[in-house]
Amino acid sequence: MLEEFQLLDLKHFQFEQIRIDSQALTNNPLGDPNVRINPIMVPKNFDDKKLGLVIVLAGFTGNGPKYLGPRTFEDNFAQLIDKLVAKKKAPKAVYLFVDAFSFWGGSQFINSKAVGNYEDYLVKELIPAVKKEFPIKEGRTLVMGGSSGGYGALHLSSKFPKQFPYCAAIAPDSHFESCYVGDLQKASSFILGKSYKELKELHSAGKILSRRGDGHSILNAIGMTACYSPKTASQLNFPMDFKTGEIDKAVWRLWKKHDPVIFLNSRKNKVKNLKGIFIEVGVRDQFCLFFGARRMNQLLKSLKIKHHYNEFNGSHWDLSERRPMVLDWINSKWK
């Protein structure tokens, strides 16, 4: 892996990696690997000088290390960072690209008995290993991501503000009524009458994502249920009656506990301890994530918590174009 990344020939960084033989992910219910290789960009010749840490979380069906793969006619994220550092529009910091992929395409970076203990993997294993290996300056850690990665950034920073004092979330999953109910409805005909075992077999055979039009919705409905309301490791508790379309209020309450619109308020005393919050969303977001972003903006204003908020002229597929704004923002904070 390292040899492949070194071919990027960055001017200001070299690649390292952190291997985690994760106890938190050992014997996880989906059979995903517990050994994780996490690429890291480290400034060249930093001479043990303490550095900031930028943690990059991927969106659903994505993965941090994939951000370093070759792109056609454009720079990948590593190359972009290198150029922004040269222009003094990004910090010369340690950049960690988190490997947290799962069978369903993600974990929301939380602990789940049907997916695995990905929060523990990050908080108790990966981040301590990075800080042991590299001289990270106290209080200079940013966790950032878009979509589900943005969700993870909000979750981790609001629950562990000392470990993750800066948070940047671009179009994060939020206000679940807006962003998930549509996918549950689209997935209803496919999921109706099928056991969890059957659904896993169909996904393993490539018969979910190959479906035109509703493949991602089906995967999202199953994956999010596995994260937010698993009944057991081998049985899910869907929040919708897939025959009538009626929402199961008891199960929906379990989901809503995980909604940033709700947990930012319930964790407000911790959120007030954050050093910086960055939230952006596109006004044409296909998953209607602007509704949740606006509610979070209103909440943070009502709590008198300083934060950056912006709605950009774009859609959910334009999130990567907002990364330079995140890095310029954190660079100004760390000067």
N, C-alpha and C positions, 0 to 999 in steps of 0.2 A: 504493500500500500504506500509506504513512504517513498519508494522509488518513483512511483507514478506521480505523486504530488510534487516531487522535486523537479520534475520536467516543466512545471509551470514557470520556473526561473524567476522567482520574485526578487525584487531589488532590496526590500526592507525586511523580509521575513524568511525564516527557515521552518521546515515542518518537523514536528515531533509527533508522538502518539502516546496515549494513555490506554493501557490494556487493563480492563477490570474483569477479574474472575468473580462475578457478582454473587454474593450470598443471597442478596435480596431477590434476584431473578432465578436462583436455582430451583429447579422443579416447578417452574411457573406453569399455570394450567394450559397454556397454548403450545407448550413445547418449544418455545423460542429459545435461542442460545443465551446462556448466562454469561458467556465470554464476549465482551464488547470492546471493539477497538475504536477509540475516539481520536480523530486527527486534531492536532493543535498547531496553530501558527504562532511562532515565537519571534520577537524582533531579533535581528542579527546583532551580535556584540552588545548585549544589554549589560554585561559585566555585573551581574547579581543586583542590578538596580531594581527596586521594587516597582512592579507594573500593575496596571489595571487588568481586569479579567472580563472579557466579553463572552458570554455563553449564548450560543446560537441554537435555538430549538426549531425543529422543522414542523411544517403543517401536516395534516392528516394525509396519509399515503406517501409522505416524503420522509427523508432522513438526513440528518446533519452532514454526514460524509458525502452524500450525493451532491451537495452544493459545490463541491470542489472538482466535479467532473467537467470535461470539456464542453463548451457551449459553441454553437454555430453563430458566427458573425458578431459575437459579443463576449465580454469578459465574464468569467465565472465569479463567484463571490470573493474568493481569495484574491484574484487579480484586481477586482474592484477595490478591495480594502487596501491593497498595496499602492494603487494609484491615488486613492484618497489620502493616505498617510503622506505621500509625497507632496500633496497640495495642502497639507495641514488641515484636512477636513475630516480626519478620523484619528483616534488615539493610537499611538504606538504601544499596543497592549498585547496581552496573550489572548488569542481567539480560539475558543473551544467549540468544535462542531459535534454535537451530542448524537451518539448512536442510541436511539430509543425506539427502533422499529419493532412492530409486533405483527403477528399473523393477520390481524384485521387492519393493519396499516397505521397504527398509532396507539397511544396509551393515555393521551391527555396529560401525561406526566404526573399522574396521581396513582395511588395504590388501589388496586381492584382485585378481588378474589377470582375474577374470571379472566383477567388479563395479566396481572403481575404487579409487583410492588415497585413501580417505576419512580415514584417519589423517593422512596428509600434508597434506591439505586443512585439517584442523582444527589440527594442531600447527604446521605451517610457514607457513600462510597466514592463516587466520581469526583465531586467537588473537593472533598478532603484530599484525594489522591493528587489532584492538580496543584493544590496549595502546598502539598508536601514536596512536590517535584520542582515547582517554580516559585520565585519570590513575588507573591501577590500582595499588593498594598492593601492594608486594612481599610474597609469602607469603599473600595473602588471595584465593585463587581456589578456588571450590568447583565441581566438576563433579557434576551430579546427574541422575538419571533412573530410570524404572521399566521393568521387563521388559528389552527389548533396550537401552533407554536406560541402565538400571542396569548392564547388561553393559558398555556403552561406558564408563561412569564407572569401573568397576573396571579395565578394560583400560588406559585412558589414565592413570589416577592411579598404578597399579602399575608402569607402564612409564616414566612421566615425572613422578615425584613432585615435582620442583622446579617444574614448570609447573602441576601440578594437585595441590597439597598437601592438599586436603580432598576427600573422596569420599562421596557418598550414593547408595546403590543400594537401590531398593525392588523386591523380588522379581526380582532379576537372573537372566538365563539362566545356569544353572550345574548341575553334575552332569548331563552330557549324556545319560547313560543314563536318567535320570528324565524329563527335559523334552523330548527330541527323538525317542527311539525310537518312542514311540506315534504321533507324526505321520508318521514314515517308514513305519510299518506301514499307517496309514490311507491314505497317498498311493500305496501300492504298486501297486494295480490300475490307477490312472489313469496313472502314469508308465511302467509296464512296456511296453517295446517302442517307446516314443516317443523320438525324437531331441531334443536340446536345442533345435534350431531349431524343431521342431514345438511344443514346450512354450512357447517364446516367442511363437509365432504364436497359440496358444490363449489365452495370457494377454492378448495385445494385443486379441484379439477378445472379451474378457470372459468366457471360458468356463471359467475356473478359480474365481474368487471367486463366480461365480453358482451354483456347485454347492452344493446344500444339504447341510449336515452335514460335508463334508470339504474344502470350498474352502480354508479357512485352513490346514488341515493340509498340503494339496498345495503351497500357496504357501510355507509355512514350510519344508517339506522341500527344495524347489528353491532357495529363497533362502539357506538356511543352507549348503547344499552349495556354492553359488556363492561364499559367503564363506569357508568353512573348507577345502574340498578341490577347488578347480577344477583340472582337468587342463590345460586351456588356456583362453584367453579365450572360445573357442567350444565347449568340451566339458567336461562335468562328470564328477566322479568320485564317484558316490553311494556311501555307506558300507554300503549294504544290497543284497543280491540280492533284487530285487523279485518274483522268482518263488518263491524258497524262504524268504525272510525272514531268511536268514543274514547276520550282520554280517561285512563285509570287515575283517579285523583291521588290515591295513596302512592302509587309508583311515581307519578309526576312530582310529588313532593320530594321524593328522593332525588330526582333530577334537579329540581330547583335549588336544593342545597348546594349543588355544584355550579350554579349559574353565577358568573362574576357580578351581575347586577345585585344579587343577593349576598354573596359572601364578602364583597368589598364593604358592604354596610355592616355585616356581622363582625368583620375583622377591623373595623374602622380605627380602633386604637393602635393596631399594628400598622395599618396603612398610613397613619399620621406620622409614623417613624421613618417612612421611606424618604430617601434624599431626592428622588426624581422619578416622575411618572410621565411616560410619553404614550399617547393614544392617537392613532389616526385611522381613518376608514374612508373607503371610496363611496361617493354619492350614488354610484351605480352598482354597488355590490350585489352580486347575483343571489347571495344568501341572506340578504336584508340585514347584514350585520351593522348597518348604520343605526338601526333602532336601539340595539344594545349599547353601542358606543355613545349615542346621545344620552341615554339614561345614565351611563357611568359618568359622563361629563357633568350632568346635572347633579348627581350624587356627590361627586368630589367637590363641586362648587358649594353645595349646601353644607358640606363638612369643612369648608374653608381650607381644603387641601390643594396646594399649588401643583399644577400639572400642565403639561403641553397637550393641547387638543386641536385637531385639524381634520376637516373633511376635504379630501382631494378629488379632483375631477377624473375619476377612473373607476375601475371595477375590481372584482376580487382577483382577476388575473394580472393586475398591475402592482401587486404587493411588493415584488422584488425591486421595483423602481423607487420605493420609499426607503429602502435601506440606507442610501447615502444621507437622508435627512436624519435618521436615527443616529448614525455615526457622527455626523456634524454636531448634533445636539449633545451627545455624551462627551464629545471632545471639548465642547465649550464648558461643560460641567466640571471636567477634570483638569482644566488648565490651572 
